[in-house]
């Protein structure tokens, strides 16, 4: 199938990045969200990122091929509140909140609206792909695509094969990602997959260190960057992902594995309740300016 039209569901952080990625690669993208304000914010954020990302790529990442001029990227994206506007999409990436009750309402609608040959991709941190595929009548064409944030700048995508996902769906997905300048690796369907099954434990344990007064956010992140060569420490990474998403992911892992090692730290719950969600709210374990740039090196533990 020659993919020309890509649908993206959810105008949050990940939907913004995925839309930007595919639009920059030359595809027609329809970004759908039921919240008109979220769509307005997404348009503004993509316009900002178009100006900002080239400097971040310079000397580190190749530009996508084809790499469109800034005005061409936004021109490739349409914004809509109507799910019916995904009716001609050949590949749809769902990026809704990492919450089962939210996602389970979306996929029957996508199954109803999208063409029978359309692949439905789930951009999830931890929810099993097979469970989501069971909500549709096209389980063989449901696949996991775990994009990292920010999607246009990350070179590798984790592709998850559900129980029923066909080899053709995997091949089409990897070909699409390759045509968009991205590498991919295929893993089996297990809650959290590879990346988040390890990462969420690391982040949660770092939060426990703060909760117990062992260290502070700046020093925890500094140790990981200076000792292990990580670009970001675990708490900066949590702020980038969003503390609400971290909490949802840990709860999914705890529910699926019934293993207490995944229990979320009380401090994480408190910060989410307080609205300190990381970069997107301006404050998490660190504080950020209006551009999402770290603005203060030390925050309270």
BAFI-3210 file (N, C-alpha, C; in Angstrom, 3 decimals, decimal comma, padded with zeros to 6 digits):
// residues 301
n [1|2|3|4|5|6|7|8|9|10|11|12|13|14|15|16|17|18|19|20|21|22|23|24|25|26|27|28|29|30|31|32|33|34|35|36|37|38|39|40|41|42|43|44|45|46|47|48|49|50|51|52|53|54|55|56|57|58|59|60|61|62|63|64|65|66|67|68|69|70|71|72|73|74|75|76|77|78|79|80|81|82|83|84|85|86|87|88|89|90|91|92|93|94|95|96|97|98|99|100|101|102|103|104|105|106|107|108|109|110|111|112|113|114|115|116|117|118|119|120|121|122|123|124|125|126|127|128|129|130|131|132|133|134|135|136|137|138|139|140|141|142|143|144|145|146|147|148|149|150|151|152|153|154|155|156|157|158|159|160|161|162|163|164|165|166|167|168|169|170|171|172|173|174|175|176|177|178|179|180|181|182|183|184|185|186|187|188|189|190|191|192|193|194|195|196|197|198|199|200|201|202|203|204|205|206|207|208|209|210|211|212|213|214|215|216|217|218|219|220|221|222|223|224|225|226|227|228|229|230|231|232|233|234|235|236|237|238|239|240|241|242|243|244|245|246|247|248|249|250|251|252|253|254|255|256|257|258|259|260|261|262|263|264|265|266|267|268|269|270|271|272|273|274|275|276|277|278|279|280|281|282|283|284|285|286|287|288|289|290|291|292|293|294|295|296|297|298|299|300|301]
n.u [000,844|000,579|001,262|-000,189|-001,757|-001,899|-003,323|-003,562|-004,284|-005,117|-003,939|-001,884|001,373|002,734|001,163|001,535|004,293|004,420|002,768|004,236|006,602|005,757|004,599|006,792|008,212|006,843|004,243|000,635|-001,090|-003,588|-004,525|-006,311|-008,470|-010,696|-010,807|-010,882|-009,242|-006,907|-006,079|-005,499|-003,352|-001,605|-001,081|000,311|002,488|003,751|004,511|006,361|008,259|009,168|010,830|012,691|013,806|015,738|018,181|018,717|019,120|021,443|024,572|024,161|021,950|020,621|018,812|015,347|014,302|012,178|013,224|011,228|010,676|009,977|007,391|006,136|005,801|003,802|001,755|001,158|-000,362|-003,574|-006,097|-008,505|-011,691|-013,275|-013,786|-014,522|-013,048|-010,839|-011,396|-010,265|-007,736|-004,728|-003,071|-003,107|-002,135|-002,561|-002,579|-003,571|-004,253|-002,449|-004,282|-006,495|-009,345|-009,777|-008,536|-009,934|-012,336|-011,772|-010,816|-012,885|-014,316|-012,401|-012,110|-014,604|-014,687|-012,352|-010,816|-010,990|-008,497|-006,774|-004,132|-004,029|-002,243|-000,829|000,312|001,700|002,818|002,762|000,399|-000,929|-000,763|-002,281|-004,551|-005,746|-006,148|-008,179|-010,445|-011,245|-012,210|-010,142|-007,774|-005,408|-004,299|-003,511|-001,036|001,758|003,357|005,824|006,733|009,359|009,828|011,170|009,328|010,142|012,890|014,014|015,778|014,985|012,311|010,192|008,628|005,745|004,656|001,529|-000,531|-002,081|-001,088|-000,191|002,494|002,619|001,585|003,518|005,700|004,817|004,589|007,252|008,439|007,184|008,139|010,866|010,878|010,341|012,631|013,377|014,682|013,696|012,764|011,561|009,546|008,173|004,762|004,339|003,458|004,630|006,704|010,022|011,494|009,982|009,426|011,825|012,637|010,590|010,807|013,343|013,006|011,004|012,373|014,330|012,696|011,850|014,281|014,405|012,113|012,869|014,855|017,480|018,891|018,948|017,009|018,736|021,297|020,828|020,204|022,571|024,492|023,783|024,220|026,944|028,324|027,412|027,124|024,655|022,358|020,277|019,197|017,320|015,192|014,927|014,184|011,726|010,305|010,251|008,725|006,344|004,810|002,316|001,923|003,978|003,002|000,554|001,639|003,152|001,047|-000,347|001,580|001,781|-000,831|-000,966|001,208|001,021|002,975|004,632|006,888|006,436|004,927|003,786|005,691|004,820|005,458|005,483|002,746|001,786|002,929|001,690|-000,996|-000,736|-000,474|001,998|003,482|005,752|007,706|005,583|003,862|005,462|006,713|008,128|010,084|012,098|012,239|010,898|011,214|009,041|009,527|010,000|012,513|015,036|015,074|015,889|018,274|018,082|015,546|012,972|013,192]
n.v [-001,193|002,167|004,696|007,786|009,481|010,234|009,703|011,250|010,856|012,717|015,610|016,194|016,232|014,038|013,581|015,990|015,838|013,495|014,207|016,361|015,011|013,219|015,025|016,578|014,734|014,684|013,693|013,876|014,972|014,453|015,845|014,981|015,914|016,090|018,432|021,735|023,816|022,444|021,719|024,233|024,938|022,949|023,585|026,020|025,099|023,295|025,069|026,570|024,586|023,904|026,005|025,734|023,124|022,567|023,655|022,024|019,601|020,011|018,872|016,546|014,955|013,579|015,456|014,885|012,948|013,334|016,664|019,171|022,711|025,120|026,322|024,446|022,236|022,837|023,311|020,792|019,693|019,174|020,249|018,979|018,429|016,344|012,944|011,655|012,792|011,297|009,397|008,788|008,050|006,107|005,114|005,287|006,913|006,582|008,630|009,138|009,972|008,046|005,923|003,408|003,524|005,779|005,125|002,815|003,752|004,979|003,273|001,529|003,522|004,452|002,088|001,934|004,202|004,352|003,200|-000,270|-001,344|000,215|000,745|000,622|002,228|002,100|004,372|003,875|003,703|001,518|-000,076|-003,192|-004,237|-006,257|-006,310|-003,880|-004,286|-006,140|-004,631|-004,008|-004,890|-005,633|-006,948|-007,938|-005,786|-003,994|-002,375|-001,731|001,373|002,787|005,797|008,011|010,952|014,119|013,299|013,992|014,201|011,897|008,988|006,284|003,939|001,958|-000,846|-002,725|-005,987|-007,271|-010,050|-010,870|-009,336|-008,913|-010,133|-008,532|-006,098|-005,346|-005,073|-003,008|-000,931|-000,596|000,086|002,533|004,083|004,027|005,404|007,852|008,603|007,220|004,706|001,399|-001,066|-004,328|-005,661|-008,113|-008,342|-007,140|-005,838|-002,556|-003,200|-003,175|-000,770|000,873|-000,872|-001,149|001,560|002,857|001,674|002,584|005,402|005,563|004,542|006,487|008,593|007,616|007,890|010,661|011,009|009,708|011,336|010,932|012,142|014,985|016,440|017,637|016,547|013,790|013,545|014,583|012,686|010,473|011,514|012,325|010,073|007,869|008,759|009,504|011,410|012,758|012,880|010,579|011,973|014,363|013,148|012,071|014,460|015,359|013,372|013,570|013,722|012,744|010,844|009,071|008,141|006,928|004,892|003,319|002,426|000,855|-001,140|-002,239|-003,200|-005,122|-006,920|-007,452|-007,092|-005,837|-004,263|-002,340|-000,371|002,955|005,719|007,616|010,337|010,912|010,669|012,786|015,034|014,920|015,261|017,854|019,222|019,542|018,630|018,386|019,401|020,286|021,608|023,456|022,945|020,264|017,874|019,581|023,080|025,005|027,240|029,255|028,148|025,538|024,990|024,078|026,018|026,454|025,172|023,851|022,321|021,748|018,751]
n.w [000,000|-000,865|001,076|001,686|003,199|006,562|009,687|012,870|016,203|018,973|020,399|022,138|023,708|022,433|020,143|018,810|018,221|016,592|014,443|013,386|012,661|010,543|008,755|008,081|006,682|004,359|004,148|003,960|006,716|009,129|012,043|014,793|017,429|020,194|021,518|020,896|021,783|022,422|019,881|018,800|020,448|019,666|016,971|017,330|018,821|017,081|015,061|016,517|017,126|014,596|013,989|016,012|016,164|014,042|014,960|017,128|015,873|014,454|013,575|014,988|014,302|011,299|008,834|008,052|005,191|002,459|003,361|004,307|003,715|006,325|006,027|004,467|006,100|008,067|006,272|005,416|007,397|008,625|010,893|013,083|014,735|014,181|013,999|011,728|009,703|009,431|007,678|005,207|005,749|005,605|007,448|010,880|013,814|017,159|020,010|022,562|026,044|028,447|029,412|030,115|030,055|028,504|026,058|025,261|024,374|022,034|019,960|018,861|017,482|015,626|014,195|013,033|011,372|009,764|006,672|005,639|005,074|006,447|008,744|012,239|014,577|017,779|019,985|022,737|026,132|027,818|027,748|026,757|023,356|022,190|023,775|023,112|020,361|020,448|020,652|018,160|014,748|013,219|014,049|013,055|011,817|013,703|015,516|017,651|018,119|019,561|020,013|020,932|022,944|022,053|019,192|016,439|016,730|017,740|016,896|016,794|016,825|018,802|017,771|018,253|018,218|018,251|019,401|017,211|015,149|011,796|009,611|007,323|008,239|010,098|008,371|006,648|008,499|009,405|006,994|006,461|008,592|008,027|005,603|006,599|007,750|010,039|012,222|013,288|015,709|016,329|018,850|021,127|022,373|025,466|028,633|028,923|027,272|026,002|026,536|028,411|030,452|031,720|032,020|033,544|036,054|036,749|036,839|038,826|041,037|041,320|042,124|044,578|045,944|046,266|047,824|050,135|051,016|050,262|048,189|045,912|043,171|041,186|041,691|041,470|038,707|037,649|038,417|036,814|034,275|034,273|035,228|033,749|031,188|030,180|028,259|029,450|032,864|035,033|036,265|034,856|032,495|033,257|033,656|031,008|029,694|031,115|034,210|034,836|032,838|033,504|035,961|035,140|033,524|035,326|036,916|035,071|034,581|037,171|037,491|035,452|035,863|038,541|040,443|043,184|042,850|040,968|042,152|042,361|043,576|046,458|046,401|043,659|043,071|044,609|043,331|040,832|041,609|042,492|040,178|039,048|036,435|034,928|032,099|030,456|032,139|033,254|035,612|037,404|038,596|038,166|037,204|034,440|031,640|029,505|027,049|027,540|028,442|030,727|033,544|036,064|038,204|040,626|042,433|044,872|046,806]
ca.u [000,000|001,324|000,657|-000,120|-002,526|-001,712|-004,127|-002,973|-005,327|-004,585|-003,105|-000,977|002,803|003,134|000,463|002,237|005,557|004,184|002,263|005,383|007,504|005,257|004,413|008,123|008,631|006,108|002,919|-000,527|-001,405|-004,771|-004,432|-007,677|-008,660|-012,039|-010,628|-010,449|-008,121|-005,717|-005,649|-004,867|-002,036|-000,770|-000,644|001,330|003,675|004,434|005,158|007,547|009,254|009,732|011,936|013,630|014,433|016,951|019,376|018,977|019,610|022,706|025,757|023,845|020,944|020,357|017,492|014,525|014,285|012,557|013,103|010,466|010,838|009,076|006,005|005,591|005,444|002,474|000,789|000,819|-001,165|-004,904|-006,500|-009,938|-012,338|-014,193|-013,125|-014,855|-012,025|-009,808|-012,013|-009,437|-006,368|-004,236|-002,314|-003,510|-001,387|-003,334|-001,672|-004,377|-003,726|-002,084|-005,335|-007,278|-010,725|-009,753|-008,179|-010,917|-013,443|-011,306|-010,538|-014,081|-014,633|-011,449|-012,454|-015,814|-014,493|-011,201|-010,943|-010,673|-007,064|-005,997|-003,451|-004,213|-001,030|-001,031|001,498|001,456|004,000|002,698|-000,815|-000,707|-001,331|-003,293|-005,764|-006,356|-006,592|-009,432|-011,553|-011,488|-012,452|-008,962|-006,672|-004,169|-003,800|-003,236|000,384|002,265|004,458|006,197|007,593|009,935|009,616|010,300|009,312|010,934|014,323|014,478|016,053|014,548|010,947|009,919|007,424|005,294|003,833|000,477|-000,732|-002,662|-000,502|000,321|003,805|002,444|001,413|004,843|006,533|004,329|004,917|008,690|008,735|006,725|009,078|012,127|010,667|010,288|013,960|013,508|014,945|012,723|013,061|010,314|009,560|006,919|003,787|004,373|003,242|005,847|007,606|011,401|011,962|009,322|009,499|013,063|012,716|009,675|011,401|014,464|012,460|010,305|013,368|014,929|011,735|011,941|015,467|014,011|011,124|013,574|015,844|018,829|019,547|018,054|016,834|019,898|022,400|020,443|020,376|023,992|025,200|023,525|024,827|028,392|028,882|027,002|027,066|023,287|022,069|019,389|019,021|015,981|014,154|014,714|013,431|010,346|009,700|010,022|007,609|005,138|004,679|001,039|002,141|004,777|002,103|-000,328|002,413|003,430|-000,203|-000,616|002,527|001,381|-002,075|-000,751|002,142|000,698|004,265|004,719|008,037|005,949|004,055|004,266|006,094|003,837|005,854|005,013|001,302|001,582|003,255|000,628|-002,163|-000,454|-000,413|003,390|003,548|006,997|007,903|004,349|003,218|006,465|007,361|008,020|011,216|012,823|011,358|011,168|010,663|007,900|009,947|010,260|013,936|015,355|015,349|016,367|018,994|017,735|014,173|012,860|013,007]
ca.v [000,000|003,425|005,577|009,221|010,223|009,681|010,298|011,281|011,103|013,270|016,786|016,443|016,274|013,025|013,833|017,113|015,363|012,530|014,973|017,096|014,043|012,733|016,167|016,970|013,721|014,888|013,078|014,657|014,544|015,005|015,754|015,029|015,942|016,595|019,706|022,764|024,552|021,603|021,824|025,543|024,856|022,077|024,366|026,969|024,358|022,782|026,230|026,896|023,517|023,992|026,973|025,390|021,809|022,505|023,940|020,854|018,534|020,371|018,140|015,335|014,139|013,948|015,975|013,870|012,992|014,697|017,649|020,277|024,015|025,303|026,588|023,220|021,302|023,192|023,187|019,378|019,245|019,737|020,101|018,723|017,821|015,311|011,671|011,272|013,317|010,263|008,369|008,408|007,773|004,744|004,735|006,189|006,755|007,051|009,154|009,671|009,797|006,666|005,518|002,403|003,969|006,732|004,450|001,813|004,443|005,519|002,318|001,161|004,617|004,391|000,894|002,254|005,299|004,195|002,151|-001,607|-001,630|001,162|000,220|001,404|002,146|002,544|004,969|003,678|003,429|000,288|-000,874|-004,258|-004,025|-007,291|-005,881|-002,821|-004,879|-006,840|-003,680|-003,759|-006,041|-005,719|-007,187|-008,181|-004,491|-003,145|-002,519|-000,732|002,232|003,556|006,928|008,712|012,400|014,593|012,327|014,331|014,201|010,599|008,210|004,884|003,699|000,596|-001,371|-003,846|-006,967|-007,887|-011,484|-011,078|-008,433|-009,692|-009,731|-007,421|-004,867|-005,003|-004,623|-001,702|000,040|-000,323|000,799|003,911|004,752|004,203|006,473|009,098|008,833|006,619|003,292|000,762|-002,423|-005,018|-006,432|-008,815|-007,607|-007,342|-004,520|-001,760|-003,584|-003,188|000,524|001,386|-001,837|-000,810|002,983|003,269|001,253|003,479|006,700|005,418|004,383|007,812|009,381|007,122|008,491|011,998|010,855|009,260|012,329|010,461|013,103|016,000|016,214|018,036|015,609|012,496|013,623|014,818|011,409|009,631|012,132|012,349|008,742|006,886|009,355|009,721|012,781|013,299|012,031|009,972|012,922|015,198|012,318|012,033|015,766|015,422|012,479|014,026|012,917|012,034|009,656|008,144|007,524|006,011|003,742|002,466|001,786|-000,208|-002,227|-002,872|-003,927|-006,278|-007,893|-007,675|-007,158|-004,580|-003,432|-001,265|000,556|004,337|006,419|008,588|011,672|011,051|010,925|014,126|016,028|014,887|015,899|019,292|019,804|019,687|017,494|018,411|020,506|020,815|022,503|024,413|022,472|018,875|017,773|020,817|024,103|025,264|028,491|029,091|027,346|024,181|024,856|024,064|027,403|026,504|023,919|023,157|022,415|021,023|017,296]
ca.w [000,000|-000,971|002,080|001,407|004,213|007,899|010,736|014,208|017,192|020,210|020,127|023,243|023,401|021,458|018,878|018,180|017,662|015,509|013,299|012,852|012,035|009,258|007,849|007,609|005,715|003,112|004,146|004,375|008,083|009,782|013,501|015,320|018,878|020,483|022,215|019,944|022,371|022,279|018,484|018,645|021,087|018,842|015,804|017,782|019,264|015,890|014,429|017,325|016,984|013,249|014,067|017,077|016,022|013,213|015,770|017,953|015,010|013,818|013,993|015,747|013,648|009,903|008,527|007,394|003,732|002,100|004,424|003,751|004,364|007,461|005,622|003,893|007,170|008,569|005,184|005,284|008,540|008,855|012,289|013,073|015,894|013,682|013,717|010,341|008,799|009,280|006,837|004,047|006,207|005,368|008,646|011,962|015,059|018,315|021,049|023,665|027,393|028,782|030,328|029,412|029,835|027,390|024,802|024,836|023,709|020,757|018,884|018,096|016,579|014,506|013,415|012,270|010,422|008,862|005,654|006,152|004,903|007,266|009,924|013,452|015,382|019,154|020,603|024,158|026,931|028,596|027,572|025,770|022,026|021,952|024,488|022,299|019,098|020,700|020,554|016,742|013,865|012,348|014,987|012,293|011,349|014,868|015,830|018,577|017,670|020,749|019,690|022,073|022,894|020,971|018,100|015,257|017,003|018,206|015,685|016,850|017,312|019,250|017,120|019,064|017,507|019,048|019,160|015,883|014,150|010,673|009,088|006,377|009,015|010,637|007,248|006,219|009,550|009,372|005,742|006,643|009,492|007,301|004,620|007,362|008,302|011,358|012,419|014,173|016,152|016,652|020,091|021,396|023,168|026,907|029,226|029,043|026,183|026,516|027,038|029,604|031,546|032,421|032,332|034,599|037,318|037,046|037,244|040,095|042,097|041,520|042,899|045,952|046,543|046,713|048,890|051,337|051,375|049,957|047,304|045,351|041,728|040,379|041,865|040,889|037,254|037,358|038,554|035,643|033,087|034,363|035,480|032,749|029,859|029,718|027,839|030,482|034,025|035,112|036,670|033,667|031,552|033,753|033,347|029,566|029,368|031,816|035,417|034,768|032,003|034,307|036,938|034,413|033,050|036,485|037,328|034,096|034,848|038,435|037,254|034,574|036,415|039,949|041,123|043,934|042,479|040,096|042,874|042,207|044,784|046,957|045,942|042,284|043,131|045,150|042,314|039,818|042,224|042,604|038,840|038,614|035,513|034,164|031,154|029,878|033,103|033,714|036,824|037,817|039,504|037,877|036,659|033,028|031,134|028,594|025,897|027,982|028,714|032,147|033,925|037,426|038,380|041,864|042,923|046,147|046,729]
c.u [000,882|000,661|000,890|-000,755|-002,398|-002,593|-003,386|-004,081|-004,674|-003,602|-002,280|000,468|003,188|002,433|001,094|003,506|005,384|003,671|003,399|006,299|007,017|005,027|005,753|008,657|007,810|004,722|001,836|-000,989|-002,695|-004,642|-005,812|-007,674|-010,054|-011,992|-010,075|-009,260|-006,826|-005,187|-004,974|-003,470|-001,091|-000,233|000,486|002,618|004,452|005,158|006,419|008,653|009,913|010,924|013,063|014,429|015,671|018,238|019,733|019,543|021,050|023,877|025,465|022,912|020,796|018,970|016,675|014,577|012,921|012,364|012,437|010,851|009,752|007,622|005,337|005,143|004,049|001,397|000,338|-000,100|-002,511|-005,330|-008,019|-010,413|-013,210|-013,443|-013,399|-013,810|-010,835|-010,277|-011,228|-008,001|-005,996|-003,429|-002,679|-002,688|-002,196|-002,385|-002,419|-003,694|-003,518|-003,036|-006,282|-008,701|-010,814|-009,527|-009,273|-012,145|-013,062|-011,276|-011,772|-014,503|-013,690|-011,757|-013,663|-015,527|-013,430|-011,422|-010,455|-009,188|-006,175|-005,379|-003,693|-003,010|-001,286|000,288|001,279|002,757|003,961|001,500|-000,595|-001,453|-002,449|-004,614|-006,496|-006,903|-007,923|-010,653|-011,992|-011,845|-011,294|-007,720|-005,346|-003,534|-003,692|-001,810|000,771|003,401|004,805|007,232|008,125|009,769|010,963|010,446|010,149|012,447|014,880|014,630|015,424|013,154|010,815|008,589|007,019|004,333|002,810|000,305|-001,205|-002,006|000,173|001,724|003,703|002,298|002,741|005,721|006,122|004,717|006,394|009,096|008,330|007,700|010,411|012,019|010,596|011,610|014,204|013,867|013,842|013,228|011,764|010,491|008,198|006,041|003,852|004,204|004,559|006,883|009,043|011,708|011,308|009,279|010,759|013,039|011,817|010,172|012,530|013,974|011,800|011,291|014,090|014,005|011,730|013,165|015,184|013,088|011,789|014,649|017,275|019,601|018,519|017,996|018,069|021,013|022,079|020,690|021,845|024,792|025,007|024,183|026,355|029,004|028,590|026,896|025,672|023,108|021,204|019,368|017,597|014,882|013,889|013,893|011,965|009,627|009,379|008,817|006,295|004,895|003,344|001,172|002,983|003,882|001,164|000,422|002,736|002,172|-000,593|000,297|002,149|000,131|-001,842|000,141|001,821|001,963|004,467|005,928|007,610|005,074|004,604|004,618|005,029|004,172|005,396|003,522|001,022|001,855|002,196|-000,633|-001,993|-000,401|000,994|003,728|004,832|007,046|006,596|003,600|004,187|007,193|007,085|009,055|012,171|011,803|011,836|010,571|009,563|008,244|010,189|011,724|014,162|015,786|015,913|017,009|018,557|016,267|014,068|012,681|011,615]
c.v [001,247|004,455|007,040|010,054|009,514|010,440|010,229|011,658|011,570|014,396|017,186|016,411|015,284|013,218|014,965|016,631|014,418|013,245|015,724|016,159|013,654|013,868|016,607|015,992|013,759|014,282|014,108|014,108|015,229|014,760|015,983|015,033|016,524|017,972|020,748|023,558|023,760|021,665|023,165|025,550|024,014|022,824|025,325|026,258|023,805|023,917|026,624|025,863|023,516|024,934|026,487|024,123|021,777|022,760|022,745|019,703|018,767|019,608|016,839|014,395|014,552|014,547|014,881|014,030|012,519|015,647|018,903|021,594|024,194|025,484|025,342|022,226|021,603|023,046|021,741|018,872|019,953|019,374|019,965|018,163|016,623|014,028|011,220|011,769|012,376|009,157|007,974|008,090|006,317|004,206|005,756|005,875|007,383|007,424|009,697|009,395|008,324|006,123|004,583|002,874|004,961|005,992|003,491|002,453|004,881|004,476|001,760|002,243|004,639|003,207|001,143|003,205|004,996|003,079|000,808|-001,926|-000,756|000,448|001,177|001,172|002,761|003,096|004,954|003,358|002,047|-000,607|-001,939|-004,006|-005,026|-006,921|-004,813|-003,386|-005,594|-005,939|-003,457|-005,050|-006,230|-005,967|-007,415|-006,880|-003,474|-003,434|-001,453|000,061|003,151|004,598|007,532|010,221|013,135|013,718|012,729|014,201|012,845|009,645|006,826|004,772|002,233|000,156|-002,649|-004,713|-007,561|-009,348|-011,748|-010,219|-009,225|-009,243|-008,567|-006,092|-004,408|-004,424|-003,229|-000,618|000,397|000,416|002,267|004,689|005,001|005,328|007,841|009,377|008,210|005,143|002,726|-000,611|-003,052|-005,830|-007,097|-007,991|-008,038|-005,975|-003,768|-002,048|-003,682|-001,879|000,911|000,396|-001,587|000,636|003,381|002,843|002,190|004,827|006,608|005,288|005,702|008,701|008,929|007,703|009,904|011,906|010,483|010,248|011,912|011,466|014,119|015,829|016,528|017,012|014,222|012,510|013,796|013,517|010,535|010,200|012,037|010,962|007,756|007,451|009,541|011,185|013,497|012,333|011,514|010,956|013,954|014,434|012,228|013,337|015,888|014,575|013,028|013,138|012,180|010,759|008,620|007,407|006,535|004,733|002,784|001,744|000,663|-001,399|-002,975|-003,721|-005,197|-007,349|-008,282|-007,870|-005,827|-003,717|-002,259|-000,250|001,984|004,958|007,446|010,000|011,921|011,372|012,341|015,200|016,074|015,560|017,415|019,990|020,062|018,485|017,450|019,584|021,131|021,732|023,558|023,984|020,997|018,665|018,951|021,850|024,508|026,609|028,205|028,301|025,884|023,924|024,930|025,445|027,535|025,165|023,151|023,394|021,587|019,542|016,946]
c.w [000,000|-000,057|001,715|002,514|005,555|008,882|012,064|015,179|018,487|019,944|021,342|022,772|022,315|020,119|018,103|017,496|016,488|014,264|012,611|012,076|010,638|008,265|007,269|006,575|004,428|003,054|004,486|005,714|008,540|011,268|014,092|016,846|019,133|021,147|021,242|020,481|022,244|020,848|018,214|019,262|020,265|017,629|016,192|018,169|018,073|015,175|015,188|017,118|015,614|013,231|014,981|016,784|015,126|013,997|016,648|017,138|014,552|014,433|014,718|015,013|012,194|009,765|007,863|005,885|003,241|003,279|003,862|004,415|005,417|007,034|005,039|004,948|007,695|007,506|004,998|006,391|008,552|010,274|012,341|014,408|015,486|013,343|012,285|009,340|008,648|008,328|005,614|004,448|005,942|006,544|009,713|013,203|016,189|019,447|022,250|025,001|027,709|029,844|029,568|029,114|028,679|026,073|024,329|024,181|022,298|019,654|018,178|017,104|015,379|013,603|012,533|011,119|009,366|007,852|006,190|006,057|005,782|008,470|011,091|014,360|016,751|019,688|022,104|024,868|027,564|028,301|026,484|024,458|021,750|022,606|023,691|020,998|019,250|020,667|019,108|016,008|012,897|013,194|014,271|011,806|012,490|015,324|016,851|017,950|018,832|020,351|020,986|021,862|022,949|019,721|016,885|015,466|017,428|017,017|015,644|017,453|017,665|018,635|017,848|018,271|018,477|018,666|017,734|014,791|013,044|010,266|008,106|007,105|009,600|009,531|006,791|007,234|009,508|008,100|005,849|007,527|008,794|006,280|005,292|008,073|009,662|011,287|013,306|014,577|016,638|017,931|020,266|022,332|024,628|027,546|029,448|027,982|026,711|027,234|028,362|030,751|032,387|032,910|033,498|035,979|037,730|037,552|038,618|041,258|042,368|042,346|044,354|046,663|047,043|047,918|050,217|051,783|051,112|049,110|046,830|043,835|040,894|040,486|041,317|039,381|036,875|037,447|037,316|034,384|033,122|034,517|034,354|031,342|029,316|029,316|028,867|031,652|034,109|035,481|035,584|032,634|031,967|033,444|031,860|029,168|029,915|033,024|035,467|033,939|032,745|035,294|036,265|034,025|034,185|036,946|036,376|034,344|036,126|038,242|036,453|035,194|037,860|040,781|041,850|043,587|041,585|040,837|042,765|043,558|045,175|046,466|044,511|042,270|043,630|044,104|041,221|040,366|042,310|041,253|038,340|037,723|034,700|033,214|030,691|030,839|033,640|034,967|037,043|038,900|039,317|037,401|035,279|032,635|030,119|027,344|026,262|028,278|030,217|032,591|035,324|037,757|039,627|042,210|044,182|045,899|047,242]
res [x|x|x|x|x|x|x|x|x|x|x|x|x|x|x|x|x|x|x|x|x|x|x|x|x|x|x|x|x|x|x|x|x|x|x|x|x|x|x|x|x|x|x|x|x|x|x|x|x|x|x|x|x|x|x|x|x|x|x|x|x|x|x|x|x|x|x|x|x|x|x|x|x|x|x|x|x|x|x|x|x|x|x|x|x|x|x|x|x|x|x|x|x|x|x|x|x|x|x|x|x|x|x|x|x|x|x|x|x|x|x|x|x|x|x|x|x|x|x|x|x|x|x|x|x|x|x|x|x|x|x|x|x|x|x|x|x|x|x|x|x|x|x|x|x|x|x|x|x|x|x|x|x|x|x|x|x|x|x|x|x|x|x|x|x|x|x|x|x|x|x|x|x|x|x|x|x|x|x|x|x|x|x|x|x|x|x|x|x|x|x|x|x|x|x|x|x|x|x|x|x|x|x|x|x|x|x|x|x|x|x|x|x|x|x|x|x|x|x|x|x|x|x|x|x|x|x|x|x|x|x|x|x|x|x|x|x|x|x|x|x|x|x|x|x|x|x|x|x|x|x|x|x|x|x|x|x|x|x|x|x|x|x|x|x|x|x|x|x|x|x|x|x|x|x|x|x|x|x|x|x|x|x|x|x|x|x|x|x|x|x|x|x|x|x|x|x|x|x|x|x]
***
